């Protein structure tokens, strides 16, 4: 893909995102917080509006026209998600509110039924809190033991350390596909193969991979995979759990109520078949339909096209950030084509707190994230209280990266002088808690 083709693609895509065409503090918005949440194209916004204007009715429970249309759209979106991640069956896709709920579903349903004292769960030090706290709670309930894979010298998943940790007592390996802080892309297919050799199940947190690259659950051979809609151009309040069919069938319900039942008696109930067994109550109908629209939109562009374009942006972002004095970048370096890491960069700079940097950049219209990105244990492991993070998506451009880097240099110069004069090198009035 040539630079001219890149710019043509970016210009075409950006026209679909009305939120990008605004000014912040009198400056054109440069949105570089995509790892926290992505922006939504018009087709997704239209899908939400069309449902409420034309088809608003509950699903599965009515025989009238509106309910039938709503049900068709809702279940049609499930088919789209199944195809998007190459699930073997539509029944392997369970709608959830987000990836956090999907992980909790597995922890409570499968984990409580299958783990006991002394069993092992392997995670990594780079996990998002959503793929850490549910397992901490499960370990407290069952007496299971948590183990953590550390990092290589290049700040990537240490596969050799993982091999040394896993044993026949390991019952679960839960690993992030792409780190939202380090940007490293973990070898999930190899991790899964090793885990299965020891009889362990594997859950993949794919929140930062599904929106940016082709993800094939059958090729990975994972037992479960989770993702959040709001990071893949869909609305908030919708995500999904992929699980192997036989495994999901063996798991007890997570929540009880309407929709997830077959027959109800006063003293007992029987449960619906998959996926409805895990979808109690009235679901997020509009959001699920809009998730389907987002999948259509991403598929029409092509995930390989998105990945290739974002890799080139990644190479450019990394190259430009390396020109900024006193900056410390985290995670592996991309190759010349931008491969080898995701389209984000977390960094720190001497004497200037990330929150102060983010505040000044906002005045220039540039939106980045500052904090621990819901990876506090990782930041402690790295010896950093917090980091600043710029994260890209396929609607970003090189020109936006230039604007960001220029504003970053100015902010560092300004704040470095300001803080040096007042001896505030470690001061920040901002709380250290932003997540995502």
N, C-alpha and C positions, 0 to 999 in steps of 0.2 A: 504494500500500500504506500503510495507516494504521499509527500506532504500535502500536495494539492488535493489529492483524494481525501486525505484526513480532514482537511478544512471543509471540503464539500460535504462530507458525512456529518461533521460536527455542526455545521450551519443548518443542515437539513433536520437533524435531530433536535437541536435547540429550539426550533420553531414550535415543537410539540409541548414545550414546558413553559407555560405562561409565567410561573413564579420567577423564572430566571431573568425576565425582562423588567427589572425594577431597579430603583436606586436605593441605596442604604447610606444615610448621612450625606446625600448628594453625590454619591459615587455609584457606578454600576456594580450590581451585586456579583461577587465572585464566590460561589458556593463550593467550599472544599470541606464539607462535613458529611460526606456521603457514607462513611462507615457507621455513623450514628443513625442516619436515616436518609433515604433517597428522595428525590423530588418525583412528582407524579405527572405523567403525560396527560394530555387532554382526553385520550381514549379511556383512561382509567377514571378520570373525573366524570366523563360522560356516562360511563357504566354505572357509577353510583347514582347520578341524577336520574338516569333512565329507569332504574329499578324503582326508585321512590315515586317517580312521576307516572310510570306506566304499569308496573307489575307488583307493587307492594302488597304482599300477602305472605302468610306463613307457608313453609315448605313441607311437603310430604303429608300434610294433614287435611288437604281440601281437594275436592273434585271440580271446583269451579275454575274458570279460565285463568284468573290471575294467579291462583295457587299453582296451577299446572305450569304456567309460564315461568314463575319464580323457581319452582322445583327443577325444571329443565335447565335453566340458566345456572342454578346452584350446583347441580350434579354435573353439568357440562364443564364447569370450571374445574371440578375434581379430575375429570378426564384429561384436561389440559395440563394440570400439574403432574399427573401420573406420567404423561408422555414427556413432559419437560425434564424429569429426572430419570426417565426410562424405568419406571416401576413395572413389574411383571403384571400387575393387576391394579385396576382402579380402587379395589378394596384395600389396597396397601397404603392409601393416602387418607389420613385422618386430619380434619380441620381442627386447629387449636387457636387460641387467642394470639399466640406468639411462640417463639422457640422455647422460651422459659417454661411455658405451660406444657409444651411437648416433652421436655426433659423431665419435668415433675411427673407427668403421666407415666413415663417409663419407670422412674424411681419408685413411685408408690405402687403401681400395678405389678410390674415384673419384679422390681427390686425387693419389695417387702415379702413377696411370695417365694423368692428364690435364694436370697442371701441369708447367711447365718454367721454367728461369731467366728472370726478367723478367716473368713473369705476375703479376698483382696479385690479392690477396685483401683485400676491404674488410670491416673489423669496426668496432666503435665503442668508445669509451673506457669505456663502461658494461658491457662484457661480463663475465659470470661466468667464472671461470678455466676452467671446462669448455668454454666456447666461445672460448677464447683459446689455451691451451697446445697443443691438438692442431694448430692452424694454425701456431703457432710451430715445432713439430716438423716439420710438412709443409714449411714455408718453408726450414728448415735442410736438409731432404733434397733439395728440388727447386730451390732458388734463387729461389723465388717471393718477392714483395715484399708486406709487410703495410702497409696503410693504415688510418687510424683516423678515424672521424667524431667530431667534438667536440660540445659541448653549446651550446644556445641560452642566452640570459640567464635563462630560466626553468628551466634545467637539464633540458631535453628533447633528444631526438634532433634534430640540426641538419640538416634536409632539404636546405637550400641548400648546406651544406658537403659533404654526400654527393654532390650533383649535380656539384660542382666536382672531386671526387676520382675519380669513375667515368670510365673510358675504355674504349676497345676492347681494352686489355690486361687489363682486369678479367675474371677468369674465375669468381670466386666472391664472393658477398656473404653473410656469416653474421652474423645480427643477432638479438638478444634481442627477444622480443615485448613483455614487461613487465620493467622493471628491478627486481631484487630489493632495490635500495637507494634509487633515486630514485622508484620507483613509477610512472614515466611509461609510458604505453602507446604504443608506437611504431607509426607508420603503415605496417605491413608490406605491405599491399596496394599502396600507392603505391611503396614501396621495391622491391617485386618487379617491378612494371611497368617502372620505370626500369631496373633491372638487366637485365631481359629485352630491352629495347630495345638494350642494348649487348652482347647475346649471353652474358651472365653467368648462372650458376646461383645459386640462392638457398636457403640453409638458415635455418630459423627455430627458435630456442630458445624453446619454448613452455612451459617448466616452470612459469612463474608466471602463465600465461594459461589453459591448458587446465582447471585446477581451478576457475577463477573466472568464466569467461565462455564463451559459445558460440564455438567456433573451427571454421572451415570451410576446409579445405585447398584445396578447389577454388575458392572465392571468392578466397582469398589468391593462389592459383596458384603457390605456392612449389614448389620441386623436392624439398625435404626438410623435415621438421618433426620435432622430437624432444620427448619429455616423459618425466617420471619418475613412476612409480606412487605412490611414497610421499608425494608432494605432493598427490595427488588421492584421498586416503582409501583407497588400496590399500597392500599391504605394501611393505617395502623389498625390494631385489633384483630388481625388475621395472620395465621401462620399455619404450618403443617408439620405433621409427623409422618415420615415414611417408616414402615416396618414390614418385615417379611411376613407373608400371609399366615403361615402356620404358627409363627411366633405370636403374632397379634391375637390369633384365635385362642391361644393357650393362656392369655393374660386376662385376669379378672377386670371388671369395669373400674374406671377411675372415679367417675362421678355418677351419682344416681339421679333419676328424674324422668321427665318426659323424653320421648324420642329414642332413648336407648333401650327400650323394652320391647319384648315380644308379647308376653301376657303378664298381667298384674293381678294378684290375689291379695287378700288381706294379710296373709302370713308369709308369702313368698312371691318372687317374680322370676320370669325367664327373660333372657336378654336378646336383643336384636343381633343380626349378623353384622359383620364388618361392612363398612367402617362405623356404622351408627351406634354400635355398642359403646364407643368412646366419645360420642357427641351428644351429651345430655342437654336437654332444654332447647329453647329457640336459639339457633345459631346466628352468627354474624352474616346474614344472608347477603346483604349488599356488598360487604367487604369481600366475601368469598367470590362473588360474581366479578368484582373489580380485580381481584387477584387473577382470575382467569383472563381478564382483559390485559393485565400487565404481562402475563405469560405470552399471550398472543403478540403483544408489542415487542417483547424481547426476542421472541422466536422469529418474527418477521425481519428484524435486523440481523439476527444470527449470533449465537453465543460465541462462535469462533471469531466473527468479525469484531464483536465487542472486546473479546480478550486481546486480539491482536492490536486493536487501536489503543486500548488501555495500557498494554505493555509498552508501546512507543511513548505514551504520555509518561509512564513510570520512569523510563530511561531518561527522559528530558527533565522531569521533576528532580530526580536524584542528582543528575548532572548540575542543575542549577543550584540546588541546595548545597552541594559540595563547594560552591564558590562563596558561600556565606561564611565569614570568619567566625571562629569560636563556636561553631555548631557541632553537636554530637548527634549523629544519626543512629537509630537503633534497627537491628535486624540485618539480614544478609543484603549484600550489594547486588543489584540486578546486573545481568550481562548487557552487552551493547544493544541488544534488541529489547531490553526491559524485562526479559524472562527471569524467573528465579525468585520473584517476590510479587506481592500484590500491589495494587495501585494506591498505596498510601505510604506516608513517611511520618514517623514519630521522632521527635527531636527535642533536645534541650540546648540552651546556650548559657554561657557563664554569666553570672550576676543578674540575669533577668528571669523572673518567674514566668512560667508558661501562661498563667492567667493574665499577667500584665501584658504579655505579647498579644494574646487573643483580644484583649480589650482595645489595644491600640490598633490592631489590624481591622477590627470591626469598624472603627472610625474611617478606615479607608475602603469600606465596603466588602472586606474579605472575611468570610466566615470559616474559621477553623475550630477545632476542638482543643480544649486544654483540661487536664485532670489526669486521673488514673485509668480512664476508659474502661471501668469495671474490671480492671486487672491489677488490683492492689498487690496481691502476692508476687506477680511478675515484676512490678515496679520495685518492690522491696528486694527481690532477687537481683535486679539490675542496679540497685543503689540509687534509684531516682524517686523522689517524692511524687513527681508528676511529670508529664511530658506534654508538649504541644503536638498536634497531629493534623496534617493535611491529607485528606483522602479524596480520591478522584472517582468519577464515573464517566460513562461514555459520552455525556453531553458537555464535559469540560474540554478546554482548549489549551494549546500552548500559550496563547496570549494571556489567558487567565493565570497560568503558572508564572509568567513573567510579571504580571501585576502583583501577585502574591509575594514573589521573591523580592521585588523592589520595595514593597511595603514592609516586608520583614526586615530587610536591611535598615531601612529608616527607623523602624521601631526599636531595633537593637541599639542603634546609635543613640537615639533619643533617650531610651530608658536607661542605657548604660551610663550615660552622662548624668542623668537625673538622679539615679539611685546612688551612684558613686559620690555625688556631692552630699547626699544625706546619709550615707553609710547604711543604706537600706538594701544591700545586696541580697539578703535572704527574706526580705519583707514582701508579703502580699496580703491584701485585705480580703481577697477572694477565698471562698471555701474550697477545699481540695476534694470535691466529690463528684464532678460531672462523670457520667457513665457513657457507655455504648461502644 
